[in-house]
Amino acid sequence: MSVLFQEKTLPNGNIIKNRFFKSAMSETLASKTGVPTYTLINLYKKWAQGGAGILVTGNVMVDSNHIGEPGNVVLESASHLEKFKEWAQAGRTNDTEIWMQLNHPGKQSPKSLTKQPVSPSGVATKGSIAKGFNQSRALHEVEIKAIVQQFITSAVIAQEAGFTGVQIHAAHGYLVNQFLSPIENKRTDKYGGSSQNRMRLLVEIYEGIRTELGEDFNISLKLNSEDFKVGGFSKEDFIDVAKKLNELKIDLIEISGGNYEDPKMAGSDKEAAPYFISYASLLKKEVSTPIVVTGGFRSVASMEDVIIQNNTDFIGMARPFILKPNIVNDIKSNDFSNITLPRLTTGIKNMDKALGPILANSYYNQQMKRIGNNKSIIIKKNARLPLLSSFSQHGKTALTRLRE
């Protein structure tokens, strides 16, 4: 049997049936009030039937006043619990784990959605995307405590709904990552300064969830390897945070990198190796927590190799699950060789360069909607129609949003 289909036991004793991990993608398929829709629920049923060991949802917002993009799911109370139960049940099909990714965007909430975003220190968004975001203000300590509780409350409701785990989003420039980054966090209180202080928000969220939900509940972390900005969250910070969460017995760490200003998480067609694999190999020497690397896996051989070399414990994929919802079953039945992602283009070189990952986001979002509506996906490279569809649905926000 391929190493890809060997079980893996997490630190809490829970057993994952195989090594395939569907990483988070922001589906933008919730209702206008942030409630899971039939399309979203059915999408996860399709993915669960496809054979993955773990499905991680797109970023679920813990506060309806601070969301990352239109169509995000919001879980801040149990008022629509039945819909969340349907979502969890769909994701548990075929003995699959479904973990809810919990997130607060901080300053990365578009101006069309948030008049006054919040952040650790009110540091302005920079670069070409800056005009899409209002200036944030620094959080007061009492507000930080309230945000910690919001994460805990959302996790408790997720467990009640039937989700088998949660993932704390501490990557991609969202609020928890902003606290971790010294270039974003200029605070002089107990939440700023040293690495230990900058990770305090994350630690309080994790420990609060663990206290409420117990040792058996799956809690994972999505963590930046680096922010790739001078003075930002560094490789050394990455190791420090991972070692601390390893000490606290977190169940899984997913490695990513970048933020809206420098979206390294989007990857590049020119990269020959899986994204962030060098960081995973480094971290494997420092922690015993299981690791997952997401992105860049295009062949079964490359997937097996990184597991055999003990560079990662799980194979994280996102967009391949859209192009081939049955990908894991296909691999198991030897009905899969490799996968190539379509390179989206408008046909206008300068526009392609300016919009970058947004073109792909529009296309893949459209395909997730098709899968959830029991339609076949459409493989194409022309990005104009998906972009127009996204723009008509989300307005100018479509030009600022990223998905992971």
Contacts in CASP RR format, 6 or more apart in sequence:
PFRMAT RR
TARGET T0000
AUTHOR 0000-0000-0000
METHOD contacts of the structure
MODEL  1
MSVLFQEKTLPNGNIIKNRFFKSAMSETLASKTGVPTYTLINLYKKWAQG
GAGILVTGNVMVDSNHIGEPGNVVLESASHLEKFKEWAQAGRTNDTEIWM
QLNHPGKQSPKSLTKQPVSPSGVATKGSIAKGFNQSRALHEVEIKAIVQQ
FITSAVIAQEAGFTGVQIHAAHGYLVNQFLSPIENKRTDKYGGSSQNRMR
LLVEIYEGIRTELGEDFNISLKLNSEDFKVGGFSKEDFIDVAKKLNELKI
DLIEISGGNYEDPKMAGSDKEAAPYFISYASLLKKEVSTPIVVTGGFRSV
ASMEDVIIQNNTDFIGMARPFILKPNIVNDIKSNDFSNITLPRLTTGIKN
MDKALGPILANSYYNQQMKRIGNNKSIIIKKNARLPLLSSFSQHGKTALT
RLRE
2 300 0 8 1.000
2 304 0 8 1.000
2 331 0 8 1.000
2 332 0 8 1.000
3 19 0 8 1.000
3 304 0 8 1.000
3 307 0 8 1.000
3 308 0 8 1.000
4 18 0 8 1.000
4 19 0 8 1.000
4 20 0 8 1.000
4 300 0 8 1.000
4 303 0 8 1.000
4 304 0 8 1.000
4 307 0 8 1.000
4 315 0 8 1.000
4 331 0 8 1.000
5 18 0 8 1.000
5 19 0 8 1.000
5 332 0 8 1.000
6 18 0 8 1.000
6 19 0 8 1.000
7 15 0 8 1.000
7 16 0 8 1.000
7 17 0 8 1.000
7 18 0 8 1.000
8 15 0 8 1.000
8 16 0 8 1.000
8 18 0 8 1.000
8 19 0 8 1.000
8 290 0 8 1.000
8 313 0 8 1.000
8 314 0 8 1.000
9 15 0 8 1.000
9 16 0 8 1.000
10 16 0 8 1.000
10 218 0 8 1.000
10 251 0 8 1.000
10 252 0 8 1.000
10 290 0 8 1.000
11 249 0 8 1.000
11 250 0 8 1.000
11 251 0 8 1.000
11 288 0 8 1.000
11 289 0 8 1.000
11 290 0 8 1.000
12 215 0 8 1.000
12 216 0 8 1.000
12 217 0 8 1.000
12 218 0 8 1.000
12 249 0 8 1.000
12 251 0 8 1.000
13 216 0 8 1.000
14 164 0 8 1.000
14 216 0 8 1.000
14 218 0 8 1.000
14 251 0 8 1.000
16 53 0 8 1.000
16 54 0 8 1.000
16 97 0 8 1.000
16 314 0 8 1.000
17 53 0 8 1.000
17 95 0 8 1.000
17 96 0 8 1.000
18 51 0 8 1.000
18 52 0 8 1.000
18 53 0 8 1.000
18 328 0 8 1.000
19 53 0 8 1.000
19 303 0 8 1.000
19 307 0 8 1.000
19 313 0 8 1.000
19 314 0 8 1.000
19 315 0 8 1.000
20 51 0 8 1.000
20 52 0 8 1.000
20 53 0 8 1.000
20 54 0 8 1.000
20 314 0 8 1.000
20 315 0 8 1.000
20 316 0 8 1.000
20 317 0 8 1.000
20 328 0 8 1.000
21 52 0 8 1.000
21 53 0 8 1.000
21 54 0 8 1.000
21 56 0 8 1.000
21 254 0 8 1.000
21 292 0 8 1.000
21 294 0 8 1.000
21 314 0 8 1.000
21 315 0 8 1.000
21 316 0 8 1.000
21 317 0 8 1.000
22 47 0 8 1.000
22 52 0 8 1.000
22 54 0 8 1.000
22 55 0 8 1.000
22 56 0 8 1.000
22 316 0 8 1.000
22 317 0 8 1.000
22 318 0 8 1.000
22 321 0 8 1.000
23 56 0 8 1.000
23 254 0 8 1.000
23 292 0 8 1.000
23 294 0 8 1.000
23 295 0 8 1.000
23 316 0 8 1.000
23 317 0 8 1.000
23 318 0 8 1.000
23 404 0 8 1.000
24 56 0 8 1.000
24 57 0 8 1.000
24 58 0 8 1.000
24 59 0 8 1.000
24 101 0 8 1.000
24 167 0 8 1.000
24 169 0 8 1.000
24 222 0 8 1.000
24 318 0 8 1.000
24 404 0 8 1.000
25 58 0 8 1.000
25 318 0 8 1.000
25 319 0 8 1.000
25 322 0 8 1.000
25 364 0 8 1.000
25 368 0 8 1.000
25 403 0 8 1.000
25 404 0 8 1.000
26 58 0 8 1.000
26 59 0 8 1.000
26 68 0 8 1.000
26 69 0 8 1.000
26 72 0 8 1.000
26 365 0 8 1.000
26 401 0 8 1.000
26 402 0 8 1.000
26 403 0 8 1.000
26 404 0 8 1.000
27 40 0 8 1.000
27 43 0 8 1.000
27 57 0 8 1.000
27 58 0 8 1.000
27 71 0 8 1.000
27 365 0 8 1.000
27 368 0 8 1.000
28 69 0 8 1.000
28 70 0 8 1.000
28 71 0 8 1.000
28 72 0 8 1.000
28 365 0 8 1.000
28 394 0 8 1.000
29 36 0 8 1.000
29 37 0 8 1.000
29 39 0 8 1.000
29 40 0 8 1.000
29 43 0 8 1.000
29 71 0 8 1.000
29 368 0 8 1.000
29 369 0 8 1.000
29 372 0 8 1.000
30 36 0 8 1.000
30 37 0 8 1.000
30 40 0 8 1.000
30 71 0 8 1.000
30 72 0 8 1.000
30 73 0 8 1.000
30 74 0 8 1.000
31 37 0 8 1.000
31 71 0 8 1.000
32 71 0 8 1.000
33 74 0 8 1.000
34 61 0 8 1.000
34 64 0 8 1.000
34 71 0 8 1.000
34 72 0 8 1.000
34 73 0 8 1.000
34 74 0 8 1.000
35 73 0 8 1.000
35 74 0 8 1.000
35 80 0 8 1.000
35 83 0 8 1.000
36 73 0 8 1.000
36 80 0 8 1.000
36 83 0 8 1.000
36 84 0 8 1.000
36 86 0 8 1.000
36 87 0 8 1.000
39 369 0 8 1.000
39 372 0 8 1.000
39 373 0 8 1.000
40 73 0 8 1.000
40 87 0 8 1.000
40 372 0 8 1.000
41 83 0 8 1.000
41 86 0 8 1.000
41 87 0 8 1.000
41 90 0 8 1.000
42 90 0 8 1.000
42 371 0 8 1.000
42 372 0 8 1.000
42 373 0 8 1.000
42 374 0 8 1.000
43 368 0 8 1.000
43 371 0 8 1.000
43 372 0 8 1.000
44 55 0 8 1.000
44 57 0 8 1.000
44 87 0 8 1.000
44 90 0 8 1.000
44 91 0 8 1.000
44 98 0 8 1.000
45 90 0 8 1.000
45 91 0 8 1.000
45 93 0 8 1.000
46 325 0 8 1.000
46 371 0 8 1.000
46 372 0 8 1.000
47 55 0 8 1.000
47 91 0 8 1.000
47 96 0 8 1.000
47 321 0 8 1.000
47 325 0 8 1.000
48 55 0 8 1.000
48 90 0 8 1.000
48 91 0 8 1.000
48 92 0 8 1.000
48 93 0 8 1.000
48 94 0 8 1.000
48 96 0 8 1.000
48 98 0 8 1.000
49 93 0 8 1.000
49 94 0 8 1.000
49 325 0 8 1.000
49 326 0 8 1.000
50 94 0 8 1.000
50 325 0 8 1.000
50 326 0 8 1.000
50 327 0 8 1.000
50 328 0 8 1.000
50 329 0 8 1.000
51 94 0 8 1.000
51 96 0 8 1.000
51 326 0 8 1.000
51 328 0 8 1.000
51 329 0 8 1.000
51 332 0 8 1.000
52 96 0 8 1.000
52 321 0 8 1.000
52 328 0 8 1.000
53 96 0 8 1.000
53 97 0 8 1.000
53 328 0 8 1.000
54 96 0 8 1.000
54 97 0 8 1.000
54 98 0 8 1.000
54 99 0 8 1.000
54 314 0 8 1.000
55 91 0 8 1.000
55 96 0 8 1.000
55 97 0 8 1.000
55 98 0 8 1.000
55 99 0 8 1.000
56 98 0 8 1.000
56 99 0 8 1.000
56 100 0 8 1.000
56 101 0 8 1.000
56 167 0 8 1.000
56 220 0 8 1.000
56 254 0 8 1.000
57 73 0 8 1.000
57 87 0 8 1.000
57 98 0 8 1.000
57 99 0 8 1.000
57 100 0 8 1.000
57 101 0 8 1.000
58 73 0 8 1.000
58 101 0 8 1.000
59 68 0 8 1.000
59 72 0 8 1.000
59 101 0 8 1.000
59 102 0 8 1.000
59 103 0 8 1.000
59 169 0 8 1.000
59 174 0 8 1.000
59 404 0 8 1.000
60 72 0 8 1.000
60 73 0 8 1.000
60 74 0 8 1.000
60 75 0 8 1.000
60 100 0 8 1.000
60 101 0 8 1.000
60 102 0 8 1.000
60 103 0 8 1.000
60 154 0 8 1.000
60 158 0 8 1.000
61 67 0 8 1.000
61 68 0 8 1.000
61 72 0 8 1.000
61 73 0 8 1.000
61 74 0 8 1.000
61 75 0 8 1.000
61 76 0 8 1.000
61 103 0 8 1.000
61 104 0 8 1.000
61 105 0 8 1.000
62 74 0 8 1.000
62 75 0 8 1.000
62 76 0 8 1.000
62 102 0 8 1.000
62 103 0 8 1.000
62 104 0 8 1.000
62 147 0 8 1.000
62 150 0 8 1.000
62 151 0 8 1.000
62 153 0 8 1.000
62 154 0 8 1.000
63 74 0 8 1.000
63 76 0 8 1.000
63 104 0 8 1.000
63 147 0 8 1.000
63 150 0 8 1.000
64 74 0 8 1.000
64 76 0 8 1.000
65 114 0 8 1.000
66 104 0 8 1.000
66 105 0 8 1.000
66 106 0 8 1.000
66 109 0 8 1.000
66 114 0 8 1.000
66 117 0 8 1.000
66 118 0 8 1.000
67 74 0 8 1.000
67 105 0 8 1.000
67 109 0 8 1.000
67 113 0 8 1.000
67 114 0 8 1.000
68 103 0 8 1.000
68 105 0 8 1.000
68 108 0 8 1.000
68 109 0 8 1.000
68 110 0 8 1.000
68 113 0 8 1.000
68 401 0 8 1.000
69 110 0 8 1.000
69 113 0 8 1.000
69 394 0 8 1.000
69 397 0 8 1.000
69 401 0 8 1.000
70 113 0 8 1.000
70 393 0 8 1.000
70 394 0 8 1.000
70 397 0 8 1.000
75 84 0 8 1.000
75 100 0 8 1.000
75 102 0 8 1.000
75 154 0 8 1.000
75 157 0 8 1.000
75 158 0 8 1.000
76 150 0 8 1.000
76 153 0 8 1.000
76 154 0 8 1.000
77 153 0 8 1.000
77 157 0 8 1.000
78 157 0 8 1.000
78 160 0 8 1.000
81 157 0 8 1.000
81 160 0 8 1.000
81 161 0 8 1.000
84 157 0 8 1.000
84 158 0 8 1.000
84 161 0 8 1.000
84 162 0 8 1.000
84 163 0 8 1.000
85 161 0 8 1.000
85 162 0 8 1.000
87 98 0 8 1.000
87 161 0 8 1.000
88 98 0 8 1.000
88 158 0 8 1.000
88 161 0 8 1.000
88 162 0 8 1.000
88 163 0 8 1.000
88 164 0 8 1.000
89 162 0 8 1.000
91 98 0 8 1.000
92 98 0 8 1.000
92 162 0 8 1.000
92 164 0 8 1.000
97 164 0 8 1.000
97 165 0 8 1.000
97 218 0 8 1.000
98 163 0 8 1.000
98 164 0 8 1.000
98 165 0 8 1.000
99 163 0 8 1.000
99 164 0 8 1.000
99 165 0 8 1.000
99 166 0 8 1.000
99 167 0 8 1.000
99 218 0 8 1.000
99 220 0 8 1.000
100 154 0 8 1.000
100 155 0 8 1.000
100 158 0 8 1.000
100 163 0 8 1.000
100 165 0 8 1.000
100 166 0 8 1.000
100 167 0 8 1.000
101 166 0 8 1.000
101 167 0 8 1.000
101 169 0 8 1.000
101 222 0 8 1.000
102 151 0 8 1.000
102 154 0 8 1.000
102 155 0 8 1.000
102 158 0 8 1.000
102 166 0 8 1.000
102 167 0 8 1.000
102 168 0 8 1.000
102 169 0 8 1.000
103 169 0 8 1.000
103 174 0 8 1.000
103 175 0 8 1.000
104 147 0 8 1.000
104 150 0 8 1.000
104 151 0 8 1.000
104 174 0 8 1.000
104 175 0 8 1.000
104 176 0 8 1.000
105 114 0 8 1.000
105 117 0 8 1.000
105 174 0 8 1.000
105 175 0 8 1.000
106 117 0 8 1.000
106 118 0 8 1.000
106 119 0 8 1.000
106 136 0 8 1.000
106 174 0 8 1.000
106 175 0 8 1.000
106 178 0 8 1.000
107 117 0 8 1.000
107 118 0 8 1.000
107 119 0 8 1.000
107 122 0 8 1.000
107 123 0 8 1.000
107 125 0 8 1.000
107 133 0 8 1.000
107 136 0 8 1.000
107 175 0 8 1.000
107 178 0 8 1.000
108 117 0 8 1.000
108 125 0 8 1.000
108 133 0 8 1.000
108 173 0 8 1.000
108 174 0 8 1.000
108 175 0 8 1.000
108 259 0 8 1.000
108 260 0 8 1.000
109 117 0 8 1.000
109 133 0 8 1.000
110 132 0 8 1.000
110 133 0 8 1.000
110 396 0 8 1.000
110 397 0 8 1.000
110 400 0 8 1.000
110 401 0 8 1.000
111 132 0 8 1.000
111 133 0 8 1.000
111 134 0 8 1.000
112 395 0 8 1.000
112 396 0 8 1.000
112 397 0 8 1.000
113 397 0 8 1.000
114 134 0 8 1.000
115 134 0 8 1.000
116 134 0 8 1.000
116 136 0 8 1.000
116 137 0 8 1.000
117 133 0 8 1.000
117 134 0 8 1.000
117 135 0 8 1.000
117 136 0 8 1.000
117 137 0 8 1.000
118 136 0 8 1.000
118 137 0 8 1.000
118 138 0 8 1.000
118 139 0 8 1.000
118 143 0 8 1.000
118 175 0 8 1.000
119 136 0 8 1.000
119 137 0 8 1.000
119 138 0 8 1.000
119 139 0 8 1.000
119 175 0 8 1.000
119 178 0 8 1.000
119 184 0 8 1.000
120 138 0 8 1.000
120 139 0 8 1.000
120 178 0 8 1.000
120 179 0 8 1.000
120 184 0 8 1.000
120 185 0 8 1.000
120 186 0 8 1.000
120 187 0 8 1.000
120 191 0 8 1.000
120 192 0 8 1.000
121 138 0 8 1.000
121 184 0 8 1.000
121 185 0 8 1.000
121 186 0 8 1.000
121 187 0 8 1.000
122 135 0 8 1.000
122 136 0 8 1.000
122 137 0 8 1.000
122 138 0 8 1.000
123 136 0 8 1.000
123 183 0 8 1.000
123 184 0 8 1.000
123 186 0 8 1.000
124 130 0 8 1.000
124 135 0 8 1.000
124 136 0 8 1.000
125 132 0 8 1.000
125 133 0 8 1.000
125 136 0 8 1.000
125 260 0 8 1.000
125 261 0 8 1.000
126 261 0 8 1.000
127 261 0 8 1.000
128 354 0 8 1.000
129 260 0 8 1.000
129 261 0 8 1.000
129 400 0 8 1.000
132 396 0 8 1.000
132 399 0 8 1.000
132 400 0 8 1.000
133 400 0 8 1.000
138 187 0 8 1.000
139 147 0 8 1.000
141 189 0 8 1.000
141 191 0 8 1.000
144 191 0 8 1.000
144 201 0 8 1.000
147 175 0 8 1.000
147 201 0 8 1.000
148 201 0 8 1.000
148 204 0 8 1.000
148 205 0 8 1.000
148 208 0 8 1.000
151 168 0 8 1.000
151 205 0 8 1.000
151 209 0 8 1.000
152 205 0 8 1.000
152 208 0 8 1.000
152 209 0 8 1.000
152 212 0 8 1.000
154 166 0 8 1.000
155 166 0 8 1.000
155 209 0 8 1.000
155 212 0 8 1.000
155 213 0 8 1.000
155 219 0 8 1.000
156 209 0 8 1.000
156 212 0 8 1.000
156 213 0 8 1.000
158 165 0 8 1.000
158 166 0 8 1.000
159 165 0 8 1.000
159 166 0 8 1.000
159 213 0 8 1.000
159 217 0 8 1.000
164 218 0 8 1.000
165 217 0 8 1.000
165 218 0 8 1.000
165 219 0 8 1.000
165 220 0 8 1.000
166 209 0 8 1.000
166 217 0 8 1.000
166 218 0 8 1.000
166 219 0 8 1.000
166 220 0 8 1.000
167 219 0 8 1.000
167 220 0 8 1.000
167 221 0 8 1.000
167 222 0 8 1.000
167 254 0 8 1.000
168 176 0 8 1.000
168 202 0 8 1.000
168 205 0 8 1.000
168 206 0 8 1.000
168 209 0 8 1.000
168 219 0 8 1.000
168 220 0 8 1.000
168 221 0 8 1.000
168 222 0 8 1.000
169 176 0 8 1.000
169 177 0 8 1.000
169 222 0 8 1.000
170 176 0 8 1.000
170 177 0 8 1.000
170 180 0 8 1.000
170 202 0 8 1.000
170 221 0 8 1.000
170 222 0 8 1.000
170 223 0 8 1.000
170 224 0 8 1.000
170 241 0 8 1.000
171 177 0 8 1.000
171 222 0 8 1.000
171 223 0 8 1.000
171 224 0 8 1.000
171 254 0 8 1.000
171 256 0 8 1.000
171 257 0 8 1.000
171 258 0 8 1.000
171 265 0 8 1.000
172 222 0 8 1.000
172 224 0 8 1.000
172 256 0 8 1.000
172 257 0 8 1.000
172 258 0 8 1.000
172 259 0 8 1.000
172 260 0 8 1.000
172 263 0 8 1.000
172 265 0 8 1.000
172 402 0 8 1.000
172 404 0 8 1.000
173 181 0 8 1.000
173 184 0 8 1.000
173 224 0 8 1.000
173 227 0 8 1.000
173 258 0 8 1.000
173 259 0 8 1.000
173 260 0 8 1.000
176 201 0 8 1.000
176 202 0 8 1.000
176 205 0 8 1.000
177 184 0 8 1.000
177 224 0 8 1.000
177 227 0 8 1.000
177 233 0 8 1.000
177 259 0 8 1.000
178 184 0 8 1.000
178 185 0 8 1.000
179 185 0 8 1.000
179 191 0 8 1.000
179 192 0 8 1.000
179 198 0 8 1.000
179 199 0 8 1.000
179 200 0 8 1.000
179 201 0 8 1.000
179 202 0 8 1.000
180 198 0 8 1.000
180 199 0 8 1.000
180 202 0 8 1.000
180 224 0 8 1.000
180 233 0 8 1.000
180 237 0 8 1.000
180 241 0 8 1.000
181 198 0 8 1.000
181 227 0 8 1.000
181 229 0 8 1.000
181 232 0 8 1.000
181 233 0 8 1.000
181 237 0 8 1.000
182 193 0 8 1.000
182 198 0 8 1.000
182 231 0 8 1.000
182 232 0 8 1.000
182 233 0 8 1.000
182 237 0 8 1.000
183 227 0 8 1.000
183 229 0 8 1.000
183 230 0 8 1.000
183 231 0 8 1.000
183 232 0 8 1.000
183 233 0 8 1.000
184 232 0 8 1.000
185 191 0 8 1.000
185 192 0 8 1.000
185 193 0 8 1.000
185 198 0 8 1.000
186 192 0 8 1.000
187 193 0 8 1.000
187 197 0 8 1.000
190 197 0 8 1.000
190 200 0 8 1.000
191 197 0 8 1.000
191 198 0 8 1.000
191 200 0 8 1.000
191 201 0 8 1.000
192 198 0 8 1.000
192 200 0 8 1.000
195 237 0 8 1.000
195 240 0 8 1.000
195 241 0 8 1.000
196 244 0 8 1.000
198 237 0 8 1.000
199 240 0 8 1.000
199 241 0 8 1.000
199 244 0 8 1.000
202 221 0 8 1.000
202 241 0 8 1.000
202 245 0 8 1.000
203 244 0 8 1.000
203 245 0 8 1.000
203 248 0 8 1.000
206 219 0 8 1.000
206 221 0 8 1.000
206 245 0 8 1.000
206 248 0 8 1.000
206 250 0 8 1.000
207 248 0 8 1.000
209 217 0 8 1.000
209 219 0 8 1.000
210 217 0 8 1.000
210 219 0 8 1.000
210 248 0 8 1.000
210 249 0 8 1.000
213 219 0 8 1.000
215 249 0 8 1.000
218 251 0 8 1.000
218 252 0 8 1.000
219 250 0 8 1.000
219 251 0 8 1.000
220 250 0 8 1.000
220 251 0 8 1.000
220 252 0 8 1.000
220 253 0 8 1.000
220 254 0 8 1.000
221 245 0 8 1.000
221 250 0 8 1.000
221 252 0 8 1.000
221 253 0 8 1.000
221 254 0 8 1.000
222 254 0 8 1.000
222 256 0 8 1.000
223 238 0 8 1.000
223 241 0 8 1.000
223 242 0 8 1.000
223 253 0 8 1.000
223 254 0 8 1.000
223 255 0 8 1.000
223 256 0 8 1.000
224 233 0 8 1.000
224 238 0 8 1.000
224 256 0 8 1.000
224 257 0 8 1.000
224 258 0 8 1.000
224 259 0 8 1.000
225 235 0 8 1.000
225 238 0 8 1.000
225 255 0 8 1.000
225 256 0 8 1.000
225 257 0 8 1.000
225 276 0 8 1.000
225 279 0 8 1.000
226 232 0 8 1.000
226 233 0 8 1.000
226 234 0 8 1.000
226 235 0 8 1.000
226 238 0 8 1.000
226 257 0 8 1.000
226 258 0 8 1.000
226 279 0 8 1.000
227 233 0 8 1.000
227 234 0 8 1.000
227 257 0 8 1.000
227 258 0 8 1.000
227 259 0 8 1.000
227 262 0 8 1.000
228 257 0 8 1.000
228 258 0 8 1.000
228 262 0 8 1.000
228 264 0 8 1.000
229 259 0 8 1.000
229 261 0 8 1.000
229 262 0 8 1.000
235 279 0 8 1.000
235 282 0 8 1.000
238 279 0 8 1.000
238 283 0 8 1.000
239 282 0 8 1.000
239 283 0 8 1.000
239 286 0 8 1.000
242 253 0 8 1.000
242 283 0 8 1.000
242 286 0 8 1.000
242 287 0 8 1.000
242 289 0 8 1.000
243 286 0 8 1.000
243 287 0 8 1.000
245 253 0 8 1.000
245 289 0 8 1.000
246 253 0 8 1.000
246 286 0 8 1.000
246 287 0 8 1.000
246 288 0 8 1.000
246 289 0 8 1.000
250 289 0 8 1.000
251 289 0 8 1.000
251 290 0 8 1.000
252 289 0 8 1.000
252 290 0 8 1.000
252 291 0 8 1.000
252 292 0 8 1.000
252 313 0 8 1.000
252 314 0 8 1.000
253 283 0 8 1.000
253 287 0 8 1.000
253 289 0 8 1.000
253 290 0 8 1.000
253 291 0 8 1.000
253 292 0 8 1.000
254 291 0 8 1.000
254 292 0 8 1.000
254 293 0 8 1.000
254 294 0 8 1.000
254 316 0 8 1.000
255 276 0 8 1.000
255 279 0 8 1.000
255 280 0 8 1.000
255 283 0 8 1.000
255 291 0 8 1.000
255 292 0 8 1.000
255 293 0 8 1.000
255 294 0 8 1.000
256 264 0 8 1.000
256 265 0 8 1.000
256 275 0 8 1.000
256 276 0 8 1.000
256 294 0 8 1.000
256 404 0 8 1.000
257 264 0 8 1.000
257 265 0 8 1.000
257 276 0 8 1.000
258 264 0 8 1.000
258 265 0 8 1.000
260 400 0 8 1.000
260 402 0 8 1.000
263 357 0 8 1.000
263 402 0 8 1.000
264 275 0 8 1.000
265 275 0 8 1.000
265 402 0 8 1.000
265 404 0 8 1.000
266 356 0 8 1.000
266 357 0 8 1.000
266 360 0 8 1.000
266 402 0 8 1.000
266 404 0 8 1.000
267 275 0 8 1.000
267 295 0 8 1.000
267 296 0 8 1.000
269 341 0 8 1.000
269 343 0 8 1.000
271 296 0 8 1.000
273 296 0 8 1.000
273 302 0 8 1.000
274 293 0 8 1.000
274 295 0 8 1.000
274 296 0 8 1.000
274 297 0 8 1.000
274 302 0 8 1.000
274 306 0 8 1.000
274 312 0 8 1.000
275 293 0 8 1.000
275 294 0 8 1.000
275 295 0 8 1.000
275 296 0 8 1.000
276 293 0 8 1.000
276 294 0 8 1.000
276 295 0 8 1.000
277 293 0 8 1.000
277 306 0 8 1.000
277 311 0 8 1.000
277 312 0 8 1.000
279 293 0 8 1.000
280 291 0 8 1.000
280 293 0 8 1.000
280 306 0 8 1.000
280 311 0 8 1.000
280 312 0 8 1.000
281 309 0 8 1.000
281 311 0 8 1.000
283 291 0 8 1.000
284 291 0 8 1.000
284 310 0 8 1.000
284 311 0 8 1.000
284 312 0 8 1.000
290 313 0 8 1.000
290 314 0 8 1.000
291 312 0 8 1.000
291 313 0 8 1.000
291 314 0 8 1.000
292 312 0 8 1.000
292 313 0 8 1.000
292 314 0 8 1.000
292 315 0 8 1.000
292 316 0 8 1.000
293 306 0 8 1.000
293 311 0 8 1.000
293 312 0 8 1.000
293 314 0 8 1.000
293 315 0 8 1.000
293 316 0 8 1.000
294 316 0 8 1.000
294 317 0 8 1.000
294 318 0 8 1.000
295 316 0 8 1.000
295 317 0 8 1.000
295 318 0 8 1.000
296 302 0 8 1.000
297 303 0 8 1.000
297 315 0 8 1.000
297 316 0 8 1.000
297 317 0 8 1.000
297 320 0 8 1.000
298 338 0 8 1.000
298 339 0 8 1.000
298 340 0 8 1.000
299 337 0 8 1.000
299 338 0 8 1.000
299 339 0 8 1.000
300 331 0 8 1.000
300 336 0 8 1.000
300 337 0 8 1.000
300 338 0 8 1.000
303 315 0 8 1.000
306 312 0 8 1.000
306 315 0 8 1.000
307 313 0 8 1.000
307 315 0 8 1.000
317 327 0 8 1.000
318 404 0 8 1.000
319 341 0 8 1.000
319 360 0 8 1.000
319 364 0 8 1.000
320 327 0 8 1.000
320 339 0 8 1.000
320 341 0 8 1.000
321 327 0 8 1.000
322 364 0 8 1.000
322 367 0 8 1.000
322 368 0 8 1.000
322 371 0 8 1.000
322 377 0 8 1.000
323 339 0 8 1.000
323 341 0 8 1.000
323 367 0 8 1.000
323 377 0 8 1.000
323 379 0 8 1.000
324 330 0 8 1.000
324 336 0 8 1.000
324 339 0 8 1.000
325 371 0 8 1.000
327 336 0 8 1.000
327 339 0 8 1.000
330 336 0 8 1.000
341 360 0 8 1.000
342 363 0 8 1.000
342 379 0 8 1.000
342 380 0 8 1.000
342 381 0 8 1.000
343 381 0 8 1.000
344 359 0 8 1.000
344 360 0 8 1.000
344 363 0 8 1.000
344 381 0 8 1.000
344 382 0 8 1.000
344 383 0 8 1.000
344 386 0 8 1.000
345 352 0 8 1.000
345 359 0 8 1.000
345 381 0 8 1.000
345 382 0 8 1.000
345 383 0 8 1.000
346 352 0 8 1.000
346 355 0 8 1.000
346 359 0 8 1.000
346 382 0 8 1.000
346 383 0 8 1.000
346 384 0 8 1.000
346 387 0 8 1.000
347 382 0 8 1.000
347 384 0 8 1.000
352 359 0 8 1.000
352 383 0 8 1.000
355 387 0 8 1.000
355 399 0 8 1.000
357 402 0 8 1.000
358 387 0 8 1.000
358 398 0 8 1.000
358 399 0 8 1.000
358 400 0 8 1.000
358 401 0 8 1.000
358 402 0 8 1.000
359 383 0 8 1.000
359 386 0 8 1.000
359 387 0 8 1.000
360 383 0 8 1.000
361 390 0 8 1.000
361 401 0 8 1.000
361 402 0 8 1.000
361 403 0 8 1.000
362 383 0 8 1.000
362 386 0 8 1.000
362 387 0 8 1.000
362 389 0 8 1.000
362 390 0 8 1.000
362 391 0 8 1.000
362 398 0 8 1.000
363 380 0 8 1.000
363 383 0 8 1.000
363 386 0 8 1.000
364 403 0 8 1.000
365 386 0 8 1.000
365 390 0 8 1.000
365 403 0 8 1.000
366 386 0 8 1.000
366 389 0 8 1.000
366 390 0 8 1.000
367 377 0 8 1.000
367 378 0 8 1.000
370 376 0 8 1.000
370 377 0 8 1.000
370 378 0 8 1.000
371 377 0 8 1.000
387 398 0 8 1.000
390 398 0 8 1.000
391 398 0 8 1.000
391 399 0 8 1.000
394 401 0 8 1.000
END
